[in-house]
């Protein structure tokens, strides 16, 4: 058992993060077994008084197969996909390439304090299967999906509808664990036939499976969807084929009408907000206030490779910076990369907070020399995270940083 004397911030709600000063966090095997004031502790302890502890971060939307193309720029979504993403993802058909990029990606997640992630791979079973194999070998926690695309896709990447469905269902049946499970992953409506999306929606509803896709990221994309499907809105396409559900995670969701917001609210679908990616591709400003007013669940994703880093504190800062009028306070910044994402995944009983009985998924940050550790320290951690060095990243109580 470990007894860590430290300070911590525990996310409670968008408005509240509890500051826990001079406490003992006791860890036994994989779990937090106690959190109490140091004055109530008896016995040995490890001295981390110059540190701040947070829950491990959760990335709600990230593309493993795009990890190495971060920063290769095109100024809009569709040309960026054509010139950068598709050629890179094609490499992951090779199992050796898929193995190496998976290992590099998972280690990078840990270096940035991410202890659970929701992952897109490439449109090949080999890519998704290798991502699972490496995750099992390394002790990674994630939901992982094979990206699905059975129309309007480059040669060598376009799947048959049968290939997309059959392999997705087989992978879903192989990987059922909450902490390492499958997620159905149609890339987005322009590359997915109506029959593919409808079959996924039917299977997912029957089996209570998770789905992830992209929604209303870019005006050109939205026009294309309306031309292809003849529907009143992008969101209506997903509603009509049965993709919207309480286990659906929609990336971006920037350009939405009031009617579309109502569809998302009624279906209890969730949004993965990706502020860095939205800024990078000039996609637009996320309607945070309208989303929040409707009570639609949302969390944060890095969206690497359009996102430029796996550092979720950076994306939390960008959530504030990318709102032209709406201020986002540090309590909400921490909440959206921890507890909010855990709740969307149905995992808040296991991860996303600091509480007795939860997994010991923790980040331990060294506070810069000379800085006081007070209530305001969360603000400094969120806005100047580059100055706070990660000392340990615990996943189920085991430090993942010594592997480097």
N, C-alpha and C positions, 0 to 999 in steps of 0.2 A: 504493500500500500504506500502511496505517496501522499505527503501532506505539504502543500505548497502555500507559503505565506506570501500574499500578494494583494493587488487591488484589481477590481473588475468592473465592467459595465455589462449589465444584463438587459437585453431588449425585451420590453413588455408590450408596447403598442407603438403606433406611429408618433404618439405624443410623449412617450415615457421610456427612458432607459435608466434603470436603477444603478446608482453608483455604490459599489461595495468596497469600502476602504478598510485596509488592514484586516484581511480575512484569511482563513485557512480553507483551501479547496482540497478535500480528501478524495483520492481516486483509488479504487480497488478494481483491478483487472480492467474492464472496459468502461466502467461507469463512474459517475460522480456519486459518491456515497454520502457526502456531507459538505455543506458550505456554512461556516459559522465565523463569528468574530474571533480574532486571534486570542483575545482575553479569555475566551471560553475553552481554549485548546490546552491539552496537556500532552507532553511527549515531544518527540523530535519533529523537526520541520525543515523544509528547504527554503532558502531565503531568496524570494523574488520580489522584495519590497520596492525595488526600483523599476517594476514592470507593471503593465496593464494586461489583463486577460479579457478576451472576448470569446464568444462562441466561434467555432470554425465557420468560415464563410461558405455560402451556397451560391453557385452560379446557375441561374435558371435557363440559360440559353447560350450555348457555345458550340463551335464547329471544330472538332478535333482535327479533321482532315485539312483544315485551312490554317493550322497553327503556324506554318512556315511562310505564309504569304502576308502576314501582318505588315502594313505600311506600304504595300505596292498599290499605288493609287490610280483610280479612275473616278471621275467626278459624279457618277450616278450609279444606281444599283444595277441596271440591266447591262451596260457595257462593262462594269466591273466583273459581273458574273461571267460574261462571255470571254473576256480577255485574261482574267486572273484566276477566278475560282474553278471553273470547269477544267482547264488544263491541269491545275494542281490536284484536284480531287481524282482525276483519272489515274494518277500515280498510285493511289491507294488500292488499286486492283491487285497490285503485287503484294503478296503476304509479307515479304521481308521489309518492304517499304512501310507497310501498315504497322508492322511490329515496332519498328524503330521510331516512327512518328508518335505512336501511342505511348511508348515509354518516355520519350522526351516531353510529350504533352502532360502526362500525369505528374512527372517530377516538377514541371513548371507550375502546375496547379498548387502543389504543396509549398513550393517556394513563395507563393503568393498568399498562402493561408486558406486556400479553398479545399474544403474537406468533403464536399459533395457537389456533383454537377449534373446537368441535364444536357446530353451530348447528341449532336448530329455527326454522323460519319459521312462516308461517300456512298454512291449508289451501287455498291457491290457487297454481296454477302461476306466476301473475304475481309473487307475493311471492318465491318461491324463485328464479325466473329473474332478477329484479331484484337480489336479493342476490348472485347470481353475477356479474352484469354489473358491479356496483359493486366487488365484490371484485377482479375482473380489472383494472378501471381504476385502483384504488388500491394494488394489490400486496398484498392481504390473503391470508393463508394460513388455510385452514379446510376442514372438511367441513360441508356444508350440506344440509339436508333439507327438503322440503315436508311439513308435518305432515299426517298421514292420519287421516281420521275419516269412516266411512261408515255410522254408526248412532248413535243416542242423542245427536245433536248439534243445535244451534240451526238454525232456518231460515236459509238463505243461507250456511251453513258446512258443512253435511253434503254430502259428496261421494258420487257414485255409486261403486260398487266399481270399475267400468271406468275412470272418471276418475282415481281414486287410483292404480290399477295402471299404466295407460297412461302417464300423465304422469310418474310416478316412474321407470318404466323408461326413458322417453325422456331424462329429465334425467340419469339414471345413465349412459346411453350417451354423452351429450354431455360430461359432466364426470368424467373418469377419472383426472386427475392426483392423485397422493398429496398434493400441497401445496394443491390446490384441487379437491376431489372431492365427489361426491354421497354421501349416507348415507340409506338408507331409514328413514322416521321415522313409524311408527304411533304416535299420541299415547299411548294406553294402551288396555288391553283393553276397558274399557267403551264406547269409541267406535269400536271396530274389529271388524268381523264375522270370524267364523272363516275364511271363504273368503278374505278380504283378507289376513289374517295368514298363512294357509297358503300362498297364492300368493307373498307376499313371501319367506317362508322358503325356498320351493323355488327361486325365482329367485336369491336371495342365496347359497344354498349352491352352486348351479351356477356362479355367476359370482364367487364369493368376495367378495361385496359386504358393506359395513358396514351394520349396523342399530342404531338407537337407539330406546328407548322408556322408559316409566316402570314401576316395579314396587314394589308394597307400600309406598306412601308413607303411607297414611292408613287407619285401621281401617274407616271408612265405605266407602271405595273398595274395600277387600278384600272386605267383605261383599257389595257390589254385584257384584263379579266372580264370586264363588261362586254368587250367584243367577242370573247371566246364563249361565254356562257349566257349572255343575254339577260342577265339578272339585274335587279334594281341596285344592288350593291355587292361588294366583295364579300361582306359578312353573310349576306343572304345565300351566296353560293355554298358556303360551309354549313349554314343552317339547313339548307335543302338536302344536302347529302349526308347529314347526320354526324358531322365532325364536331359540333359544339356540344360540350358536356362539362360536368364538374371536374373531369380529369383531362381537360384539354388546355394546353398552354400555347398561347398565340404570341409569336414574336412581333414586336414593334407596335402595331395598332395605332398609327399616328393620325391618319386622315379618316375620321369616323363621323358619320351623321348621328343625329339623335336617335334615329330608328335603329342604327347599328348598335349603338350603346345599349339600347333596350334589349336587343337580341342577346348580347353578351351577358347582360345582367340576368335575364330570364333563364339562360342556359347554365349560369354559374361558371362559365369559362373564365380562365385567368389569363393575364397578360404578362409577358416577359418584356419589361421596358429596358431598352438598350441605348442609353443616351449618347455614349461615345460613338457608336456605329452610326446613329442617326445624324450626328454632327459631321462625321467623317465623309459620309456619302451625300451630305446636304439633302437628306430625306425630309426633314421638317421637325417641328417641335411637338413633342409628346403632349397630348391634352391632359396633363396631370390633374388639374382641378376638376375637369368634367368627369374624368374616370373616378376620382375619389368621391365626388358628389353622388355618383350612381352606386357607390359601394361595390364596385367591381374589384375583385382581388387582383393585385399585381405585385410583382417583385422585380428584381434586377438581374440582368444577364450581361456578360461581357461581349457577347456576339463576336468574339475572335473567329475569323480573321478580319472583318470590317472593324471590329473593336481592336484597338491597338495594344492592349495589355490584358493579362489575366488578373490583374490586381483589382479586386472588387471594391476596395476602399477608393480607388481612383474613379471607378464607375459611380460610386455613391456621391462623390464630389461632383462629377459631371451631371448627375441628376439635378443637383442644385444649380449649377452653372447654365444648364440648357433650358431653364425656365426663365423667360424674360420678365415675368412679373411675380410668380408664385415662389416664395422662399421655402426651401426644404431644410429643416433643422437637423442637427446631428443625431438626435434620437431616432428620427425617421430614417436617416441615412443608414444607421446601423441595423435598424429593424428590417429594412427592405433587402438586406444581403444575408439575413439570418432567419429570424422567426417567420417573417412573411413568406419567404420561399419555402421554409419547412412546412408551413400550413398548407400552401398550395399543393405540395407533394404528399400531404397526409402523413407527415413525419414529425410533426411538432411534439409528439409523445416520445421521440427518440433523440432528435437533434434540434439545433436552432436556438438554444438557450442555455443558461447556467442554472441548473436546479438539480436537487437530489433525485436520482433515478434516471437522469438523461445520460446518454453516451458522453464519455469524456473526449469530445471533439472540441479542442480548444486552441486558440492562438495566444501565445505569450509574447508581448511586444516590449522590447527594451525602450524605456522613455529616454529621450535625449538628455545628456548630462546637464544638470543645473535646472531642469524643468520641474516645477511642482506637480504633484499628482493630486488633482482636485476634480470637482465636477466639470470644469472647463476642459479637462484633458481629452474628453471624447471629441470635442470640437477640433482640437489640435490634431488628434489622431486622424479624423476624417479629412481635414483640409490640408494636412502636411504629412501624409502617411510615409512619404519617402524618407523622413527623418526618424521614423520609428522602426528599429530593426527587429525582425522576427527572430526570437531566441529559440522558441520551440513551436512546432505545429503537431498537435496530438490528434490522432485518429484512433478512436477506441482506446485511448490511454497510451498509445505508442507514438513516440516522436518520429516524424517522417523526415526531418531535416538532416540527420546524420548520413543519409544515403548519398549526399552530394560530395 
